[in-house]
Amino acid sequence: MTDIIEQESCDVAIIGAGPSGLSAATMLKKSGIQRIVVLEREAEAGGIPRHCGHPPFGIREYQRVLTGPAYAKKLVETAQSTGVNISLKTTVTMLGSGGELSIVSPAGLRKLTAKRVLLATGIRETPRSARLVSGNRALGICTTGALQSMVYLKNRIPFRRPVVVGTEIVSFSALLTCRDASFQPVAMLEEKLRPSVRWPIYELTRWFGVPLYLQTEIVNILGNERVEAVQVSDKNGKVRDIACDGVLFTGQYTPESNLARISHLTLDPETNSPDVDEFGRCSDPVYYAAGNVVQPPCNQAKVPIYYVAGNLPNPVDNAGQCWSQGRAAAKNIVKDLAGNLPFS
Ligand SMILES: Cc1cc2nc3c(=O)[nH]c(=O)nc-3n(C[C@H](O)[C@H](O)[C@H](O)COP(=O)(O)OP(=O)(O)OC[C@H]3O[C@@H](n4cnc5c(N)ncnc54)[C@H](O)[C@@H]3O)c2cc1C
């Protein structure tokens, strides 16, 4: 086992180098906070947009239409140009009281104590395991995020004829990824009566020649080494097989709040996000949270126009909104460090 090698301190530690973490870091630095560190578990900074190989990103932030990777690069360059230190391949594994973080990096284990900590760890899609779909653990099962990371960052293709599960906006982004990688899904499944997105977005299925099956649920995945088929059940309970070589689970977002869950921080029981006040401050006032790790309850979320009312998935903010939330949290942290933030 590696020894704990260092005990460090800083003014603000930011966990996650996505749009919210990077915009917060830039704002803090510009506001004169000196000792800031951004801790990012991936080998590159930029968060989810790094592997969204499509526009539009950056309109609010840079008044330009950028692809996800170009936007991520710009966010990183902007932060670094102000002198922000981004520590890559660095995972925070524990949040302690008083801002003491446990960290694992290639250099080993270490502790870092920050006067303030910002959680900016984002969201993720619900994977197969958490959806309780039965069947073997065959090769060829992933989420949109994993697919996009394979296609756009690693030049790999996990399947050629997948079934796509879900009809959220990200499900159609998954179809575009399949098209970019030159392969064709064999079906798109939606449990509900209607797709989650409005017309004409769901017409993409027709344009791409992908059959859309409504009121159809995946019940079993068949295949030993690789996926060979899925069993689906329709509204009458009739079960049939669809031959395929992969299953792409899309959407059903959930906050990436595991760190908060195993810590002393209070979670919102409805959303599983860290509980925050109007300043973005958590139940331990040393900690703040911003970006998509903080999800509003469904009934308070602003509904994007592309979703069908009554058929809403879990709320999710886009990159520009998360970027703004990071800046807002940073401004509150600056006030707080100066002793100018009231208790709520
Ligand atoms: C599959 C998918 C596709 C999406 N597509 C779009 C899109 O096309 N357009 C759009 O506007 N939005 C999209 N989104 C929404 C996306 O969440 C936001 O655009 C934006 O990236 C959120 O910013 P964030 O900073 O809150 O989190 P993220 O961008 O998710 O960044 C969080 C960062 O925290 C890091 N992290 C997490 N835990 C730890 C830890 N313990 N230690 C260290 N680092 C950690 C992660 O590695 C990540 O880099 C998509 C989301 C998903 C999941």
Ligand as a Chemical Component Dictionary entry (heavy atoms), coordinates in Angstrom:
data_LIG
# 
_chem_comp.id                   LIG 
_chem_comp.type                 NON-POLYMER 
_chem_comp.pdbx_formal_charge   0 
_chem_comp.three_letter_code    LIG 
# 
loop_
_chem_comp_atom.comp_id 
_chem_comp_atom.atom_id 
_chem_comp_atom.alt_atom_id 
_chem_comp_atom.type_symbol 
_chem_comp_atom.charge 
_chem_comp_atom.model_Cartn_x 
_chem_comp_atom.model_Cartn_y 
_chem_comp_atom.model_Cartn_z 
_chem_comp_atom.pdbx_ordinal 
LIG C1  C1  C 0 -23.542 11.683 -21.703 1  
LIG C2  C2  C 0 -23.788 13.145 -21.524 2  
LIG C3  C3  C 0 -23.911 13.963 -22.636 3  
LIG C4  C4  C 0 -24.157 15.333 -22.481 4  
LIG N1  N1  N 0 -24.281 16.097 -23.600 5  
LIG C5  C5  C 0 -24.428 17.445 -23.461 6  
LIG C6  C6  C 0 -24.470 18.295 -24.616 7  
LIG O1  O1  O 0 -24.388 17.830 -25.749 8  
LIG N2  N2  N 0 -24.594 19.640 -24.421 9  
LIG C7  C7  C 0 -24.679 20.194 -23.162 10 
LIG O2  O2  O 0 -24.761 21.421 -23.024 11 
LIG N3  N3  N 0 -24.676 19.387 -22.061 12 
LIG C8  C8  C 0 -24.539 18.050 -22.182 13 
LIG N4  N4  N 0 -24.502 17.264 -21.057 14 
LIG C9  C9  C 0 -24.707 17.879 -19.734 15 
LIG C10 C10 C 0 -23.353 18.145 -19.003 16 
LIG O3  O3  O 0 -23.535 17.610 -17.727 17 
LIG C11 C11 C 0 -23.053 19.643 -18.970 18 
LIG O4  O4  O 0 -22.867 20.122 -20.294 19 
LIG C12 C12 C 0 -21.742 20.029 -18.244 20 
LIG O5  O5  O 0 -20.669 19.260 -18.685 21 
LIG C13 C13 C 0 -21.863 19.930 -16.740 22 
LIG O6  O6  O 0 -20.747 20.570 -16.201 23 
LIG P1  P1  P 0 -20.209 20.206 -14.747 24 
LIG O7  O7  O 0 -18.979 21.032 -14.558 25 
LIG O8  O8  O 0 -21.306 20.316 -13.782 26 
LIG O9  O9  O 0 -19.828 18.641 -14.804 27 
LIG P2  P2  P 0 -18.938 17.752 -15.780 28 
LIG O10 O10 O 0 -18.739 18.352 -17.103 29 
LIG O11 O11 O 0 -19.550 16.409 -15.726 30 
LIG O12 O12 O 0 -17.519 17.712 -15.036 31 
LIG C14 C14 C 0 -17.361 17.058 -13.802 32 
LIG C15 C15 C 0 -15.904 16.660 -13.669 33 
LIG O13 O13 O 0 -15.706 16.163 -12.355 34 
LIG C16 C16 C 0 -14.778 15.104 -12.412 35 
LIG N5  N5  N 0 -14.939 14.300 -11.187 36 
LIG C17 C17 C 0 -16.045 13.635 -10.773 37 
LIG N6  N6  N 0 -15.816 13.041 -9.590  38 
LIG C18 C18 C 0 -14.545 13.353 -9.244  39 
LIG C19 C19 C 0 -13.712 13.020 -8.111  40 
LIG N7  N7  N 0 -14.180 12.271 -7.086  41 
LIG N8  N8  N 0 -12.447 13.493 -8.085  42 
LIG C20 C20 C 0 -11.962 14.269 -9.097  43 
LIG N9  N9  N 0 -12.701 14.596 -10.192 44 
LIG C21 C21 C 0 -13.971 14.141 -10.258 45 
LIG C22 C22 C 0 -15.182 14.367 -13.683 46 
LIG O14 O14 O 0 -14.130 13.559 -14.169 47 
LIG C23 C23 C 0 -15.508 15.535 -14.617 48 
LIG O15 O15 O 0 -14.420 15.928 -15.395 49 
LIG C24 C24 C 0 -24.282 15.888 -21.183 50 
LIG C25 C25 C 0 -24.155 15.057 -20.054 51 
LIG C26 C26 C 0 -23.908 13.708 -20.214 52 
LIG C27 C27 C 0 -23.758 12.834 -18.984 53 
# 
loop_
_chem_comp_bond.comp_id 
_chem_comp_bond.atom_id_1 
_chem_comp_bond.atom_id_2 
_chem_comp_bond.value_order 
_chem_comp_bond.pdbx_ordinal 
LIG C1  C2  SING 1  
LIG C2  C3  SING 2  
LIG C2  C26 DOUB 3  
LIG C3  C4  DOUB 4  
LIG C4  N1  SING 5  
LIG C4  C24 SING 6  
LIG N1  C5  DOUB 7  
LIG C5  C6  SING 8  
LIG C5  C8  SING 9  
LIG C6  O1  DOUB 10 
LIG C6  N2  SING 11 
LIG N2  C7  SING 12 
LIG C7  O2  DOUB 13 
LIG C7  N3  SING 14 
LIG N3  C8  DOUB 15 
LIG C8  N4  SING 16 
LIG N4  C9  SING 17 
LIG N4  C24 SING 18 
LIG C9  C10 SING 19 
LIG C10 O3  SING 20 
LIG C10 C11 SING 21 
LIG C11 O4  SING 22 
LIG C11 C12 SING 23 
LIG C12 O5  SING 24 
LIG C12 C13 SING 25 
LIG C13 O6  SING 26 
LIG O6  P1  SING 27 
LIG P1  O7  DOUB 28 
LIG P1  O8  SING 29 
LIG P1  O9  SING 30 
LIG O9  P2  SING 31 
LIG P2  O10 DOUB 32 
LIG P2  O11 SING 33 
LIG P2  O12 SING 34 
LIG O12 C14 SING 35 
LIG C14 C15 SING 36 
LIG C15 O13 SING 37 
LIG C15 C23 SING 38 
LIG O13 C16 SING 39 
LIG C16 N5  SING 40 
LIG C16 C22 SING 41 
LIG N5  C17 SING 42 
LIG N5  C21 SING 43 
LIG C17 N6  DOUB 44 
LIG N6  C18 SING 45 
LIG C18 C19 SING 46 
LIG C18 C21 DOUB 47 
LIG C19 N7  SING 48 
LIG C19 N8  DOUB 49 
LIG N8  C20 SING 50 
LIG C20 N9  DOUB 51 
LIG N9  C21 SING 52 
LIG C22 O14 SING 53 
LIG C22 C23 SING 54 
LIG C23 O15 SING 55 
LIG C24 C25 DOUB 56 
LIG C25 C26 SING 57 
LIG C26 C27 SING 58 
# 
